[in-house]
Amino acid sequence: MIAAIIVMAAIGLVLGIVLGWAELKFKVTGNPLADKINDILPQTQCGQCGFPGCRPYAEAMAKGEADINRCPPGGEAGIQRLADLLGVEAKPFGAGVAPKPKSVAIIDENTCIGCTLCIQACPVDAIVGASKQLHVVVADLCTGCELCVAPCPVDCIHMEVIHESVNNWKWRYPVIPIHQQRETA
């Protein structure tokens, strides 16, 4: 009887040690689903979804606390990719959120006073310049989030819509869904 108790205690101790080691060895840091969602989001960190950035929005979606239709920079394609990943139906944009045309910030060089507030507000460092000097927007880096417009004390920043032309046109692939037909023999 005592031998059986000792054997059972030893087995429990060994299994406990193995489980403790496995928990440390195979520990998952973070939420892998949130990582996959974050990879789909456009990483503009604009806050138009109601969250301070793309990562918090991804974590809220992974927990089921946020809907997939609150990211204007991601557009309809982003909503569709999120729906495919999460296995839910794609929805139109949520209340108060609508897709905006692609735009870029333009700084009026005649009124810019070089206060650097726009530089501090830009989440992607698309504005360059120094204190008391003219600031310039690097158009290729600008995501059109409009976070630089509000802090400007002299209202020298405005958003200009980028119209589609031959130089910036991108094929929205796939435009027409392709369905494979099975051959009947």
C-alpha positions as CSV (number, residue, x, y, z in Angstrom):
1,M,0.0,0.0,0.0
2,I,2.7,2.5,0.9
3,A,4.7,1.4,-2.2
4,A,1.7,2.2,-4.4
5,I,1.4,5.7,-2.8
6,I,5.1,6.4,-3.3
7,V,4.9,5.2,-7.0
8,M,1.8,7.4,-7.6
9,A,3.5,10.4,-6.0
10,A,6.7,9.9,-8.0
11,I,4.7,9.6,-11.2
12,G,2.8,12.8,-10.3
13,L,6.0,14.6,-9.5
14,V,7.7,13.5,-12.8
15,L,4.6,14.5,-14.8
16,G,4.4,17.8,-13.0
17,I,8.1,18.5,-13.8
18,V,7.5,17.5,-17.5
19,L,4.4,19.8,-17.8
20,G,6.2,22.7,-16.1
21,W,9.2,22.3,-18.5
22,A,6.8,22.0,-21.5
23,E,4.9,25.2,-20.4
24,L,8.2,27.1,-20.3
25,K,9.6,25.6,-23.5
26,F,6.5,26.0,-25.7
27,K,5.2,29.3,-24.2
28,V,3.3,31.4,-26.7
29,T,3.9,35.1,-26.2
30,G,1.1,37.3,-27.4
31,N,-1.9,36.3,-29.4
32,P,-1.0,34.7,-32.8
33,L,-4.4,35.6,-34.2
34,A,-3.8,39.3,-33.3
35,D,-0.4,39.0,-35.1
36,K,-2.1,37.7,-38.3
37,I,-4.8,40.5,-38.1
38,N,-2.1,43.1,-37.5
39,D,-0.2,41.9,-40.6
40,I,-3.4,42.6,-42.7
41,L,-4.0,46.1,-41.3
42,P,-2.3,48.9,-43.3
43,Q,-0.2,50.1,-40.4
44,T,-1.0,53.8,-40.8
45,Q,-1.5,54.2,-37.0
46,C,-4.1,56.9,-37.9
47,G,-6.7,56.2,-35.2
48,Q,-9.6,56.5,-37.5
49,C,-10.9,53.1,-36.2
50,G,-11.3,54.5,-32.7
51,F,-8.1,52.8,-31.4
52,P,-4.7,54.5,-30.9
53,G,-3.1,52.3,-33.6
54,C,-3.3,49.2,-35.7
55,R,-2.0,46.8,-33.0
56,P,-4.6,47.7,-30.4
57,Y,-7.3,47.4,-33.0
58,A,-6.0,43.9,-34.0
59,E,-5.9,42.8,-30.4
60,A,-9.5,44.0,-29.9
61,M,-10.6,42.1,-33.0
62,A,-8.9,39.0,-31.8
63,K,-10.7,39.2,-28.5
64,G,-14.0,39.8,-30.3
65,E,-14.4,43.3,-28.9
66,A,-14.2,45.2,-32.2
67,D,-15.7,44.8,-35.6
68,I,-13.8,44.2,-38.8
69,N,-15.3,47.2,-40.6
70,R,-13.7,50.2,-38.9
71,C,-10.5,50.8,-40.9
72,P,-10.9,53.3,-43.7
73,P,-7.2,53.1,-44.9
74,G,-7.6,49.3,-45.4
75,G,-10.7,49.8,-47.6
76,E,-13.1,47.2,-48.8
77,A,-10.2,44.9,-49.7
78,G,-8.9,45.0,-46.1
79,I,-12.4,44.2,-44.7
80,Q,-12.6,41.2,-47.1
81,R,-9.2,39.9,-46.1
82,L,-10.1,40.2,-42.4
83,A,-13.4,38.4,-43.0
84,D,-11.6,35.6,-44.8
85,L,-9.0,35.3,-41.9
86,L,-11.6,35.3,-39.2
87,G,-14.2,33.2,-41.0
88,V,-16.9,35.8,-40.8
89,E,-19.0,37.6,-43.4
90,A,-17.6,40.8,-44.8
91,K,-19.6,43.9,-43.8
92,P,-19.9,47.4,-45.1
93,F,-18.0,50.2,-43.3
94,G,-19.2,50.8,-39.7
95,A,-21.1,53.8,-38.3
96,G,-19.2,57.0,-38.7
97,V,-16.5,55.3,-40.7
98,A,-16.3,55.6,-44.5
99,P,-13.6,54.9,-47.0
100,K,-11.8,58.0,-48.1
101,P,-10.1,58.5,-51.4
102,K,-6.3,58.2,-51.2
103,S,-4.9,61.6,-50.3
104,V,-1.6,63.2,-49.3
105,A,-0.9,66.1,-47.0
106,I,0.4,69.3,-48.7
107,I,2.1,72.1,-46.6
108,D,1.7,75.7,-47.8
109,E,5.2,77.0,-47.7
110,N,4.2,80.6,-47.5
111,T,2.4,80.2,-44.2
112,C,4.4,77.4,-42.5
113,I,6.1,78.8,-39.4
114,G,8.2,75.7,-38.6
115,C,6.6,74.8,-35.3
116,T,7.2,71.0,-35.7
117,L,3.7,70.1,-34.3
118,C,2.9,68.3,-37.6
119,I,6.2,66.3,-37.4
120,Q,5.3,65.1,-33.9
121,A,1.8,64.2,-35.0
122,C,2.8,62.1,-38.1
123,P,2.8,58.4,-37.2
124,V,4.8,57.4,-40.2
125,D,7.5,60.2,-40.3
126,A,6.3,61.5,-43.7
127,I,7.0,65.1,-42.7
128,V,10.6,66.4,-42.6
129,G,11.9,69.7,-41.5
130,A,13.5,71.5,-38.6
131,S,12.3,73.9,-36.0
132,K,11.7,77.4,-37.4
133,Q,12.2,76.0,-40.9
134,L,9.9,75.0,-43.8
135,H,8.5,71.5,-43.5
136,V,7.9,69.2,-46.4
137,V,5.7,66.1,-46.8
138,V,7.4,63.0,-48.4
139,A,4.4,62.0,-50.6
140,D,5.5,58.4,-51.0
141,L,5.4,57.9,-47.2
142,C,2.2,59.9,-46.5
143,T,-0.7,57.6,-45.7
144,G,-3.4,60.3,-45.8
145,C,-4.4,59.8,-42.2
146,E,-4.9,63.6,-41.6
147,L,-3.4,63.5,-38.1
148,C,-1.1,66.4,-39.0
149,V,-3.9,68.8,-40.0
150,A,-5.4,69.5,-36.6
151,P,-2.2,70.4,-34.6
152,C,-1.1,73.0,-37.2
153,P,-1.6,76.4,-35.5
154,V,-1.6,78.4,-38.8
155,D,-3.7,75.9,-40.9
156,C,-1.1,75.6,-43.6
157,I,-1.7,71.9,-44.1
158,H,-4.4,70.6,-46.4
159,M,-5.2,67.2,-47.8
160,E,-5.1,66.8,-51.6
161,V,-6.8,63.8,-53.2
162,I,-4.6,61.7,-55.4
163,H,-6.5,61.0,-58.6
164,E,-5.9,57.8,-60.4
165,S,-3.6,58.2,-63.4
166,V,-1.4,56.0,-65.6
167,N,1.5,56.6,-63.2
168,N,-0.2,55.5,-60.0
169,W,-2.9,53.1,-61.2
170,K,-2.9,49.7,-59.5
171,W,-4.8,46.6,-60.6
172,R,-7.4,45.6,-58.0
173,Y,-6.8,41.9,-58.4
174,P,-8.9,39.8,-58.8
175,V,-11.7,42.0,-60.2
176,I,-13.8,39.1,-61.4
177,P,-13.9,36.0,-59.2
178,I,-12.7,32.9,-61.1
179,H,-14.6,29.7,-60.6
180,Q,-13.1,26.5,-61.6
181,Q,-15.5,24.1,-63.3
182,R,-15.1,20.4,-62.9
183,E,-15.1,18.3,-66.0
184,T,-17.6,15.5,-66.1
185,A,-16.3,12.4,-67.8
